[in-house]
Amino acid sequence: MEDFSESFEEVTLLTAFVTYMSYIILALVGYVRDAMMKLGIDEDRAAQESPKLKAFTPLYQDFDSFFTRHMYRKVRDNWNVPIASLPGAESHLLERYSDDNNWSFKLTGTTRKVINIGSYNYLGFAENHGPRSDAVQATTQYYGNGVCSSRQELGTLAVQEELEKLMAEFLGQEDALTFGMGFATNTLNIPSIMGKGCLIVSDRLNHASLVLGVRLSGATVKVFEHNNIESLEKLLKKAIVEGQPRTHRPWKKILIIVEGIYSMEGSIVKLREMIALKKKYKCYLYLDEAHSIGALGPTGRGVVEYFGLNPRDIDIMMGTFTKSFGASGGYISGSKELVDYIRVHSHAATYASSTSAPVVEQTLSTLKTIMGMDGTTVGRDRIEMLKNNTRYFRRRCMELGFIVYGNDDSPVVPVLLYLPAKITCFARECRKRGLAVVVVGFPATPIIEGRARICLSAAHTREMLDTALKIIDEVGDLLGVKYSRRPLPPPPTDKSKME
């Protein structure tokens, strides 16, 4: 079992106050501009509905698009810079400019080579050459590009059944079912197993796909504090004692939903304690391993292996192929009875188009590499490289004076920036120096916890990481975002962990 060590440091009161004031000022300016647009003093170029349709049922809510109109547009050059190559350790970004305040962009015809620390390419399998790419090419020539049918009609291919059988073996479960979209794997499958009279207990920081799936299910939902076992147990006790609203009948089912690695926090779920509570209160446990499958554990089997636990203690294991596998889609794994039920009742299986064979082959060939079925140690070597890169990069960021969230072994590394203006400037200044980094702020994060969300990869060399750290150090000094006041933790006793 690995050591469970997390980093969390609160910002100073002054920085929190200035951050709040920044958002208040931005909101006030936005409302003034909205008023000017209504009076015709300022031009509104946002998408507009027909006045006739808007009079009945407006499609767009003015308040919901407030952020898009006044903040997203101003910094669109940060949020969606087109990539002109594979999203590997190094990528090429299209150079572009805007002469209308970021309402539209024009391409310069050139590209900029950057070190990419923003993509979920954890094991470096987003490749356009090598044995896995050759396998994808052969599968494309044999099956074609698309299936043009759902799984329950004519959309099931032999390569899909092979992947599902191998995925179940990899996870230590009886069966598995794959889907063409990771987001839909949560959104469309949770409603198939939960409904009215059921209770879903969800972590406060669960992904939007989980939140949407919970809402669509019609089940009652209660939220516990992030990764807080005491909060979860208190909520479960109260829910069981009180029962359903009004009738106070016992709940038909109680489902706890958590993630393996939280994609904005870099924290790892306290799975051992979650399983203990699930057994104690006779609940079910739904584990989303979108970011932990392939990235954690000695053989990449995720957070269950990371803690040395029995996978059969997890009732529903979910994950995606968009991160460690360099493909797309997702899976649900568990007992054969559960998977057979979802196969029939899930809208994602019944109505959605089947995953194309080339995408399935990318996942399958990558999975075989991770499991060592290709006769090499490439998979295990990359898992170890990711672990070393993660620990090295996290420690160096803390040494440079940044506040870094998350677990020591999480390849998701949130570097706190706080002020909205500095969030924007951080991404721009890094890109100028040849470093592509993703930055996120409110409403994707708590209002005072805007950050750079760095994703490490086994494809990053030590030279790349040192170059990235040098740029981050320089930009951090330029913007004054080195907020940490915490003394550094002692270095690892095992020197190999830093090599």
KARAVEN-V538657 format. One record per helix or strand of 3 or more residues. SS is the DSSP state (H for helix, E for strand). FROM is the first residue (numbers start at 1). LEN is the number of residues. Records with the same first field share a line. If there is no record, write none. Layout:
SS: FROM-LEN  FROM-LEN
//
This chain:
H: 13-26  51-4  66-14  131-13  158-14  182-6  190-4  208-10  229-14  271-10  303-4  311-3  336-10  347-4  357-14  378-22  420-13  462-18  495-4
E: 90-8  106-11  175-5  199-5  220-5  254-6  284-5  316-5  330-5  412-5  438-3  451-5
//
